[in-house]
């Protein structure tokens, strides 16, 4: 059985790790503005990200065997007080977010200097830290309303980060505005859903909500709350067909922002869906089961194919990756809709593996932006020879996106296919394989452009600087490492899935 470590009066720094996870970047954000030094903005951001990564690792090691940490804010015990609750599922997500931040920031030092006006750097990194702390807060809190609060902190700062791309392309302003409108609608649906749950149960603590919902059985108010929450989170995670904000947001945002958001923001939203589906409502909640099987599962399959088809016909590398992300979210939602331990394990491990894959690819895109000025296929033609290290990393990331054996992407899809066969749904397993073949087409188009087409006559592109290449290759090698050594990721994902499903012996 899982044991629970409850902090009533924390006496040591180690006991405060759950709240320090959020406070370190949250305090560093206004600090960068108050200091007002453009030169110090990046070092403060990077230092706070490294500290957050160390804390995330320490927390993950504490709960990796199924234990739970309950931290009571201000010493007030839940359900009256706000609780930060750490288990294998959210510790895994928080570790991903912190790790991606540590990898992306060294890349951002050069990329942001090129794509964002110098006068905005202090404000840019302040918004970045707010987004970073908000995403981790969403994952670590055990209070349903706090999820909404942290979602808004991360979302509001994300709108600013996307708009920062206007220094290079004014369409970033439109993309940020569209995301603001869609994100506000999503947040409204989500908070209305939380209101319905509070109306039906009188509590906001997730663990307490789960007990009261289970005791009530069928209840129209709670069912309405679930529907509103599903739509609200669906907008945040770009659940097809609620994804229309994502392509422009990823395409016109600064490259470092695209890399960070693609690897973390939608993944945290998928975690929120996991948390509400399996901790708050649970598979015993009949309305949820029907919704997942008859609404979410078919739309997830449609997303896998429709978004991949659109990706095939793109002429912009960055935009192609954006549509690919929508398709990959379909795989995660499919795993959730299976409502089995193997399916949820597949969703969680794909959440991680897709995060590192997209980080590598979007950072490589940033290197092409720096050297070629844009990411249209005719602009990056022939750069496989001029930028061999960057392009080799793109090939590795592309293979992981397809799911070739030996890469992280293969592990995710293999477990997902296993989950389909466990349910006896062999047609769904075939659809998973078929949709992966579409990825072969759009990845091959990029490889063909980079290596088989001649470079533009006026191209003066050279290899990306080392400060960009190292982060790109850290992410690319991680795609290979976690495709071969799967014990860490699969072990953590299985523990997280078992904990979410509250399986006996966990």
N, C-alpha and C positions, 0 to 999 in steps of 0.2 A: 504493500500500500504506500502511496505517496505520503510523505510527511510534510507538515507545514511549519515553517519557521515564522513566528509572529513577533514583530518588533513593537513592544509597548513603549518602552523608554530607551531609545538607542543611546548607548554610552560611548561607542567608539566610532571612528570614521568609517570603518568597515560596515557597521550597521546602517549607516546613512547612504550606502551606495545607490539604492533605488532612486532616491530623490536627487542625489548628486548627478546621476545620469542625465537629468533634465536641467538642473540648475547651472552646470558648468557652461554649456553653450548659451543658455538663456541669459546669464549674466554677462557673458562675453559679448553678446550682440549690442547692447547699448554702450558697453565699454568702448567698442570700436568707434562709435559715433562721438562719445564724449571726448575721447582722446583726439579724434579728428585727424589723425595722421594716416595718409594713404599708404605710407611705407610700412606702418605697423598693423594695418588691417588684416593683411594676409597671415603674418606670423601668429596673431592672436587667434584667428580662425583655425589655423592648422594645429596650434597647441591645444586648443579646447577640443578639437576632433580627436587628437591622439589620446588625451585624458579620457574622453568618452569611450573610445575603443577599449582602453584598458579596463574601465569599469564594466563595459558590456561583456568582456571576456570573463571577468571575475564573477559576474552574475550568472553567466551561462554555465560556468563550471559548477556553481552551487546547485543549479536546478536540472542539470543534464540527466540525472538519474531519476527524475520524476518528482523531486521535492518542489515545494512552493514557498516563496517568500512573500509575506504580507507586511507592508510598511504602512503605518498609520500616520497620516499627516497631522502634525500638532498633537499627537498622542490621543486623538479622538478615534475610538474604535468604530469600525463599520458595523451596521449600515448607516449610522448617523454621521460618522466622519468619512473623509475621503481616503480611500485606500489605494496604494500602489501595489499591485499584485504581480509578482514575477514567477512565471513557470517556463517550461521548456519552449512553448510556442512563441511567447512574446520575447523571451531572451534571445531566441534564434533570429527573430526579425530585427530587434534592436542591434544585435551584433552585425547583421548585414548592413544596416543603415550607417552605423559608425565606421565599418570597414570601407564601405564605398566612399564615404566622406574623406577618409584619410588617403585613399588612392586618388580621388578626383582633384583634391585641392592642389597638390604639386603640379598637376596638369593645368589647373586653372590659372596658376600664376602667370604663365605666358599667354594662354588663351584669352583670359579676361583682359589682360593688358592690350591685346590686339582688337578685341570685339567690343569692349565697354569703355566709354570716355574716362579718362584719368580722374576727372573731377568727381565721378560717381563711385569710385572704388570703395571708399569707406562705407558708404550707404549700401553698396552692393553686398559686401561681405557681412554687414550687419543683418541684412535681409536673409542672406544665406544661412547664418547661424540661427535666426528665428525659425526658418523652415526646418532646419536640422533638428532643433530641440522640439519643435512641434510634432514632427514625425515620430520621434522617440517617445514623446509624451502620449501620443495616440496609442502606441503599442503597450506602454507600461502601466497605464492607469487601469484601475479596477472599477471605476465609476463611469456609468453610461453617459452622464452629462459632461463629464470631463473629456470624454472622447470627442464630443462635439466642440468643446472649447479648444482643444489641441488641434483638431482638424482645421478650425478656422485660423488659428495662429499660423499653421503651415501653409494653408491656402492663400491667405492674404499676402504673405511674404512671397509665395510662388508667383502671384500675379505681377509683383514688382520685378522679380527676377526675370520673368519672361519679357516684360516690357523693356528691360535693360538692353535687349537685343536691338532696340530701335536705333542705337548708335550706328549700326551697320545696315539694318533693313527696317524701314518704317512699318512694314507689315507686322512687326512684333507687337506694336501697339494694338492693332486690331485683334491679333491672336490672344493677347492678354485680356482684352475687353471681352471677347467671346468666352474665354475661360472663366472670367469673373462672373458673367451672367449665368453660365451653366453651373459653375461651382456654387453660386449663391442659391440657385434653385435646388441643387443637391443638398446643401446644408439645411435649407428650409424643410425639405422633406424629411431629412434625418432628425431634426430637432422636434418636428411634429410627431414623428414616430416615438421618440423618447418621451414626449408628453403623454401620448396614449399609454405607454407602458407605466408611467408614473400614476396616471389616472386609474389604471386597472390594478396596480399592485401597491402603490404608496411608498415605493423605494426606488433608488437609482443605483445602488450597489449591484454589480453584475451577479455576484454569487447569491445575494439575497433575492434578486430578480428571478434567477433560475429556480430557486426553491418555491417562490410564490406562484410563478407561472405554472410549474409542474403541479402544484396543489390545486390550481383553479381549473385545469383542463381546458375545454373549449370556451372561448370568450371572444366575442366580436371585437371588443376594444383592443385586446392584445393582438388579435389577428390583423386588425387595421394598423396597429403599431408596427408589426413585422413587415407589412406591405410598404409602408412609408419608409422604413429603415432600408429595405432592400432597394427601393428606387433611389433613395438618397446616396447610399454607398455605391450603387450601380453607376451613378453619374461621376462619383469621385474616382472609381477604378476603371472608367471607360469601358463599361459593360455594353457590348453591342446590343441594341442600336443607340445607346446613350453615350457614344464615343466621339461625337462630332467635334468637340473642343480639342481633342488630343493631337491630330495631325499638324495643325497650324502651330499649336503651342510648342511642340517638339521641334518643328522645322525652323521657326523664326527666333526661338530663344537662343541666347549665347550657347556655344557648344558645351561649355562646362556645366551649364544649367540643364541642358538636354541630357547629358550623361548622368548627372546626379538624379534628376527626376525620373528618368526612364528606369533606373536601377532601384529606386526606393519608393517614390510616391504611390504609384499604383500598387506596389507590393504591400505597402502598409495598409492600403484600402482593402486589399484581398484579405489581409490578416483580420481586419475589423469584421468583415463578412464571416470569416471562420469563427471568430470569437462569439458573435451574436448567434450564428446558426447552431453552434455546438455547445457553448457554455450557457448562454442566456436562454435560448429556446430549447435546443436539444432535439435529437432525432425522434423523441416521443411526441413532439409537437406536430400533430398531423397536418396542419395547414402548411407548415414549413416543408414537410416531406413532399406534399403534392406540388407546391410551388417550385421546388428545386427540380423535381423530375419532369414536370410538364411545361415549365416556363424557362427556367435557367438552363437545363441540359440542352434542349433544342437550340436555344439562342447561342449557347457556347459552341455548338457544332457549326452553326451558321457563321459565327465569328471566325472560326478556324479557316473556313473556306473563303468567305466573302472578302475578308480583309487581306488574305493571302493573294487572291485574284487581283485586288486593287494594287497591292504591292508590286506584283509582276509588271504592271503597266506604268509604273512611275519612272520619271526621267531624272529625279533628284534622289541621290543616295540617302540623304537625311530623312526625306519624306517617306521613302521606302521603308526605312527602319521604324518610323512612327507607325505605319500601317501594320508592319510585322508585329509590333508590340501588342496591338489590339488582338491579333490572331493568337499570340502566345497567352494573353489573358484568358482567352477562350479555353485553353488547356487547363489552366488553374481552376476555372469555374466548373469545368467538366469533372475534375477530381473531387471537388466539393459536392457536386450533384450526385456522385456515386453513393455518398452517405456510408462509406465503409472505411475501415482503418487504412487499407491500402490506397484507396482513392484520396483520402485526406493527406496521407503521407506523400503521394505523388504531387498534390497541389502545393504542399509546403516545400518540398525539395525543388520543385520547378520554380517556385517563387525565388529561391536562393540562386539556382543555376542560371535562370534567365536574367537575374539582376547583374551577375558578374559578366555575363555574355554581352548584354546591352551596354554596360559600362565600357567594355573594351571597344565595341563598335562605334559608339557615339564619341568616345575620345579620339579614335582614329579619324572620324569625320572632322573633328576639330582641328586635327593636324592638316587635313586637306584644305580646310578653310584658310588656315594660316598661310599655307604655301601656294595654293591655287586660287584663293579668293572666293571660291564657291564650291558647291557639292553637286552641281548638275553633272550628268555622266560625260557630257562633252568637255567639261572643265577638268575632270579628273582622268580623262583618257590617257593611257600610257604611263600613269604615275607608278605603276608596279615596278618599273625599271628606275625611275627617278627617286622614288621613296620606298625602297625595298623592305625596310624593317616595318614601317607603318602598314604597308600592304600585306606583308606576311601575317601580321596580327589580325588584319581584316579577314584573311582566309581562315585563320583559326576560329575567330568569332563566328564567321559564317558557317563553318562546319558544326559548331556547337548549336547554332540556330536551327540547322537542319536536323540535328540529332544523330550525327555520325558516331559509331562506336569509338570509344576512347576520349570522348568529350563529355562535358557536364550535361549538355542538352540531351544526349542519348539516355543517360540514367533517368532523367525526369520522364521521358516518353516511354521508356521501358517499364517503369513502375506503373504508369498510367494505363498502358496496354494490359499489364497484369491485372490491374483493378477491373478493367472491362471484362476480361475473361473470367475473373472470380464471380462477377455478377451474371455470367452467361450471356453477356451482350457482345458477341463476336462481331456483329455489324459495326458497332461503335469502335471496336478495336481496329477494324479495317479503315474506318474513316480517319482515325488518328494517324495511321500510316500514310493514307492517301494525302492528307493535308500536309504532312511532312514533305511529300514529294513536290508540292507546290513551292515549298521553301527552297528546294533545289534549284528551281527555275530563277527565282529572283536573286538568290545568292550567286548563281552562275553568271547572271547578267553583269553583276558587279565585277566578278573575277575576269570576265571577258573584256570589260571596259578597261580594267586596270592593266591587264597583261597582253591582250591580243590586239588592242586598237592602238594606232600611232598617237603619240602625244601631240598636242597643239603646237604649231610652229612658233608661236610667241611664248610658249611655256618656259619659265625660268625656275620651275619648282626644284627644290632640293630637299633632302631628308629633314624631317622634323627635329627640333632641338632635343637634347638628351632629357631635359626636364619634362618633356611631353612623352618621349619614347618609353621611359622607365615605367610610369603609371600605366601606359597602354599595354606594355608587356607583362606587368604584374597581373593585370586583369586577364590577358590572353593566356598566360601560363596557368592561372587559376582555373580557366576553362578546361585545361588538360588535366591538371592535378586532381580536381574534383570529379573528373570523368574516370580516373583510374583508382584513386584512393577514396572510396565512397563511404567508408566507415563513419567518418565524422558527420557528414551531411545527412546521410540516410539514417544513421543512429539517432541524431537529434530530431529529425523529421518524424521518425516512428514514435519516439518518446512524446513529442509534441502532439501527434495525432492521437495517441492513446490517452493522453491527458485531456485533450479536447472532447474526446468521445466518452471519457470517464469509464474506461474499460477496467474490469476486475484485475487486480494484481498490479495496477499502476499507481 
